[in-house]
Amino acid sequence: MKTALTQAKTLIQTLFTQFEKLPYSLIALLAHVSIGGVFWMSGQTKVSGFHLAEGTVDLFRDEYHLPLIDPTLAAILAAISEHLFSALLIVGLASRFSALALLGMTLVIEIFVYPDAWATHGTWATCFLLIITKGPGIVSLDWIWFGKRMRG
């Protein structure tokens, strides 16, 4: 008769075996759509229509305090980058490049803006690194257009 500990071990091994069967493309889809959504929503807070939202430049000047860049230019670049690269990530086009660009933005945010938010930024970085190193998977425009050349 199996002990409770042996039964638990068997159950855990069975679960892990099932998790290992998850297709990479499902994990990649979750990564590129979810992190793309995070940055898209962040970009939306910075704009009103096709203009910077009221207070956006003030936020960059008064709270973010980025060195070496004018707050207005930083606000414009952030709004454009968050929309462009997140949209590309969501549809899976230029995925590795887009993930790299947003990883760079994440590093700037972590180093200069919110250094205490390392846990959140580490989660974002993990999604980006997954996409950069392994690609966006088969549920992406990259895969449709470039096929096997997109494999990690």
C-alpha positions as CSV (number, residue, x, y, z in Angstrom):
1,M,0.0,0.0,0.0
2,K,1.3,3.4,-1.0
3,T,1.9,5.9,1.7
4,A,0.4,9.4,1.5
5,L,3.8,10.8,0.7
6,T,4.4,8.4,-2.2
7,Q,0.9,9.2,-3.5
8,A,1.6,12.9,-3.3
9,K,4.9,12.5,-5.1
10,T,3.2,10.5,-7.9
11,L,0.5,13.1,-8.3
12,I,3.1,15.9,-8.5
13,Q,5.1,14.0,-11.1
14,T,2.0,13.4,-13.1
15,L,1.1,17.1,-13.0
16,F,4.6,18.1,-14.1
17,T,4.5,15.6,-16.9
18,Q,1.2,17.2,-18.1
19,F,2.7,20.7,-17.8
20,E,5.7,19.7,-19.9
21,K,3.2,18.8,-22.7
22,L,2.0,22.4,-23.0
23,P,3.0,23.7,-26.4
24,Y,5.5,26.4,-26.4
25,S,3.4,28.5,-28.7
26,L,0.6,28.7,-26.1
27,I,3.1,30.0,-23.5
28,A,4.6,32.4,-26.0
29,L,1.1,33.7,-27.0
30,L,0.3,34.3,-23.4
31,A,3.6,36.1,-23.0
32,H,3.5,38.4,-26.0
33,V,-0.2,39.2,-25.7
34,S,-0.2,39.9,-22.0
35,I,2.9,42.0,-21.8
36,G,1.9,43.8,-25.0
37,G,-1.4,44.6,-23.2
38,V,0.4,46.0,-20.2
39,F,2.4,48.4,-22.3
40,W,-0.5,49.3,-24.5
41,M,-2.6,50.3,-21.5
42,S,0.3,52.3,-20.1
43,G,0.6,54.1,-23.5
44,Q,-3.1,54.9,-23.4
45,T,-2.7,56.8,-20.1
46,K,-0.3,59.1,-21.9
47,V,-2.5,60.2,-24.8
48,S,-5.7,61.8,-25.5
49,G,-6.6,61.0,-29.1
50,F,-3.4,61.7,-31.1
51,H,-2.0,64.1,-28.6
52,L,-0.3,63.8,-25.3
53,A,-2.8,63.8,-22.4
54,E,-2.9,66.7,-20.1
55,G,-0.4,66.2,-17.3
56,T,1.8,63.7,-19.2
57,V,4.8,66.0,-19.6
58,D,4.3,67.1,-16.0
59,L,4.5,63.4,-15.0
60,F,7.8,63.0,-16.8
61,R,9.2,66.2,-15.4
62,D,8.0,66.1,-11.8
63,E,7.9,62.3,-11.0
64,Y,10.0,60.4,-13.4
65,H,13.1,62.7,-13.5
66,L,14.8,61.0,-16.4
67,P,18.4,62.2,-16.8
68,L,19.7,63.4,-20.1
69,I,16.4,63.8,-21.9
70,D,13.8,66.6,-22.1
71,P,10.6,65.6,-20.4
72,T,8.5,66.5,-23.4
73,L,10.6,64.4,-25.7
74,A,10.6,61.5,-23.2
75,A,6.8,61.7,-23.0
76,I,6.4,61.6,-26.8
77,L,8.9,58.8,-27.2
78,A,7.4,56.7,-24.4
79,A,3.9,57.1,-25.8
80,I,4.9,56.2,-29.3
81,S,7.1,53.3,-28.1
82,E,4.5,51.8,-25.8
83,H,1.8,51.9,-28.6
84,L,4.0,50.8,-31.5
85,F,6.0,48.0,-29.9
86,S,3.1,46.7,-27.8
87,A,0.8,46.5,-30.9
88,L,3.6,44.7,-32.8
89,L,4.0,42.3,-29.9
90,I,0.3,41.6,-29.6
91,V,0.0,40.6,-33.3
92,G,3.4,38.9,-33.2
93,L,5.1,41.0,-35.8
94,A,8.8,42.0,-35.3
95,S,8.3,40.3,-32.0
96,R,11.9,39.8,-30.9
97,F,12.8,43.4,-31.9
98,S,9.7,44.8,-30.1
99,A,10.4,42.7,-27.0
100,L,14.0,44.0,-27.0
101,A,12.8,47.6,-27.3
102,L,10.3,47.2,-24.5
103,L,12.9,45.4,-22.4
104,G,15.1,48.5,-22.8
105,M,12.3,50.7,-21.7
106,T,11.7,48.4,-18.7
107,L,15.3,48.7,-17.7
108,V,15.1,52.5,-17.9
109,I,12.0,52.5,-15.7
110,E,13.6,50.1,-13.2
111,I,16.9,52.0,-13.0
112,F,15.7,55.6,-13.1
113,V,12.0,55.8,-12.2
114,Y,10.8,53.0,-9.9
115,P,13.8,51.0,-8.6
116,D,11.7,49.5,-5.9
117,A,9.4,47.8,-8.4
118,W,11.9,45.2,-9.3
119,A,9.5,42.3,-8.9
120,T,7.0,43.7,-11.4
121,H,9.8,44.7,-13.8
122,G,11.4,41.3,-13.4
123,T,8.1,39.7,-14.5
124,W,8.0,41.9,-17.5
125,A,11.6,41.2,-18.3
126,T,10.9,37.4,-18.1
127,C,8.2,37.7,-20.8
128,F,10.5,39.8,-23.0
129,L,13.4,37.5,-22.6
130,L,11.2,34.5,-23.4
131,I,10.2,36.1,-26.7
132,I,13.7,37.4,-27.5
133,T,15.3,34.0,-27.0
134,K,12.7,31.6,-28.2
135,G,10.5,33.7,-30.6
136,P,6.8,34.4,-30.6
137,G,5.6,30.9,-31.5
138,I,3.3,29.8,-34.2
139,V,0.4,32.1,-33.2
140,S,2.1,35.2,-34.7
141,L,2.5,37.0,-37.9
142,D,6.3,36.4,-37.7
143,W,5.6,32.7,-37.9
144,I,3.1,33.0,-40.7
145,W,5.5,35.1,-42.8
146,F,8.8,33.7,-41.8
147,G,8.0,30.2,-40.6
148,K,10.8,28.0,-39.3
149,R,13.3,30.8,-39.5
150,M,11.5,32.2,-36.4
151,R,12.3,29.3,-34.2
152,G,14.6,29.9,-31.2
